[in-house]
Amino acid sequence: MSTLHVLPNGLGTKDLRPWLAPESVEAALTCRRFVAESQSAVNRLLSGLGALRDGPRPEVFLLNEHSDARDLVELSRWFRTEGDIGLVSDAGCPAVADPGAAAVRMAHHAGWTVVPHVGPSSILLALMGSGLHGQSFAFKGYLPRDASRRDKVWKEILEGLNRRRETQLFMEPPYRNLQAFTECLERLPGDLGLCVAADLTLPEALLTTYTVDEWRSRPVPALAKRPCIFVVGA
């Protein structure tokens, strides 16, 4: 029976072997077909494992925000042929804040074995390192750019914090990090904890938690061009 290996990618580190289990490394090196958001995602994974050499390159099917129904029909044909497939995200764990779940559904429907592999997840690493409530939490993904939709998500965040006592996590493209940080200081109660987690797994990582009031009296963190997760909670 063929297997879909759900393979975490690095968060910016060049050497990925310390971050992946031996079984994950073996799976990545034996797959000759990959589903990924981009060709560069597969290149980074294999290069980080020391496996990107001259010679035959693995076949890559692009599954991203530009994919449409015709692409999914084409991808479904992959699951009617033998040979393991690796599912790779641009960064972190596939099918979490990326479109990889469609490939996982196809694998299940085709009767394939699905094996999720252990590796870095910026969401879990930020939550683990935040010191905030981890028993109940909600990941909101990327905040919308549209002002009215963005206001709606902020209301959902506040409702989750106040009514369900859920820690809230969200992210932004790096060029909007400062906007999101400023909004946190403007919209959130001062006694809530706010964790800023940027460049996780890298030597220059920032992982700091203060109350919103404490952040208001501190220098603004340097967040430009840095992948960042925001964690808010009691």
RALIN-V816638 format. One record per pair of residues at least 24 apart in sequence whose C-alpha atoms are under 7 Angstrom apart, sorted by the first residue. I is the first residue (numbers start at 1). J is the second residue. Records with the same first field share a line. If there is no record, write none. Layout:
I = J  J
//
This chain:
1 = 112
2 = 82  83  84  112  113
3 = 84  85  112  113  114
4 = 84  85  86  87  107  112  113  114  115
5 = 85  86  87  114  115  116
6 = 86  87  88  94  115  116  117
7 = 86  87  88  93  94  116  117
8 = 88  89  92  93  94  117  118  119  120
9 = 45  88  89  90  91  92  93
10 = 91  92  120
11 = 91  92  200  201
12 = 202
13 = 201  202
14 = 48
15 = 48  49
16 = 48  49
17 = 49
19 = 119  120
20 = 118  119
21 = 118
24 = 117
28 = 86
31 = 84  85  86
32 = 58  59  85
33 = 58  59  60  85  86
34 = 59  60  61  85  86  87
35 = 60  61  62  63  86  87  88
36 = 60  61  62  63  87  88  89
37 = 62  63  64  89  90
38 = 62
41 = 88  89  90
42 = 88
63 = 99  100
64 = 99
65 = 99
76 = 106
79 = 107  110
92 = 120  121  122
93 = 120  121
97 = 141
122 = 200
123 = 229
126 = 197  229
127 = 231
130 = 195  209
132 = 233  234
133 = 167  233  234
134 = 167
136 = 166  167
137 = 166  167  168
138 = 166  167  168  169
139 = 168  169  170
140 = 169  170
141 = 170  171
142 = 170  171  172
143 = 170  171  172
161 = 233
166 = 233
167 = 232  233
168 = 231  232  233
169 = 229  230  231  232
170 = 229  230  231
171 = 228  229  230
174 = 224  225  226  227  228
175 = 224  225
177 = 223  224
178 = 223
185 = 212  216
192 = 232  233  234
193 = 232  233  234
194 = 231  232  233
195 = 230  231  232
196 = 229  230  231
197 = 228  229  230
198 = 226  227  228  229
199 = 226  227  228
//
